[in-house]
């Protein structure tokens, strides 16, 4: 009996899938019963590194602009569907789950061919195209935000699957270790800057303005720059009066949140879910091109984050300055975020998949 996962392209798809796979293992499923399907991007390294079997297929996403490359997509989908279906049949797959992105369509079609029960998880408040197309073929959909539930078949609002260290986050237990990890001075408020795995140039630039205006005795910055921007931001940080730690990428995000009194970031689905689970107040600048406004609204409406459109980026330093000196407001925001947290999605989904795999 094999559980098939399809997740590809970005950490926003791959990491929730890995969290569910880890939850299956925690429930007693052997790792050999789990197989991942994906393309040749980050999943091709990240999934095997996590100890799971990975089968790569030739597939890519739809180009949003007019492109001759889109003409080849139907052929690639047909070929990938056949490859995945053959693998599922050979493994006697009973349950398949897709997490959105370009590999989900062939994996979803293959699951039906292999007579596996199909599920999906949608990370964002606005469902992606692949999940919308597959929704009518699924047994059920799991969604992270209530706004997505009305757009997908038989949707259950469970949250985004998170790693155990974030699902069971304990700020008090981690705070001292986290501050030592980043070599932060005592007695200063820490701003954590988070732009996503590839970084966010506009956030990196506005952080320079914040650092230039800050009192070095009152502010420190821990900045996840993204690999592509690290060298440039590190050079800026080296010239700053404030303590400004730059890191290309943080694999153990629980330390980042434990060190941060306030976060500045985008409004990616996992970021919003992590802010809620860790009770971290934040200023977020949604990336409109991928409809992050809906994600931000989930916490903004509860008062846990301040959402600022990129066109109004000049507001960010002002809002950050006000929050850094207003600890009672940050505490209220933290409580608001915790009240909306859904940290146990991985376990809920894993238990449903196990039940379906054993159902006649």
Secondary structure, 3 states (H helix, E strand, C coil): CEEEEECCCCHHHHHHHHHHHHHHHHCCCCHHHEEEEECCCCHHHHHHHCCCEEEECCCCCCCCCCCHHHHHHHHHHHHHHHHHHHHHHHCCEEEEEECCCCHHHHHHHHHHHCCCEEEEEECCCCCCHHHHHHHHHCCEEEECCHHHHCCCCCEEECCCCCCHHHHCCCHHHHHHHHHHHCCCCCCCEEEEEECCCCCCHHHHHHHHHHHHHCCCCCEEEEEECCHHHHHHHHHHHHCCCCEEEEECCCCCHHHHHHHCCEEEECCCHHHHHHHHHHCCCEEECCCHHHCCHHHHHHHHCCCCEEECCHHHCCHHHHHHHHHHCCHHHHHHHHHHHHHCCCCCHHHHHHHHHHHHHCCC
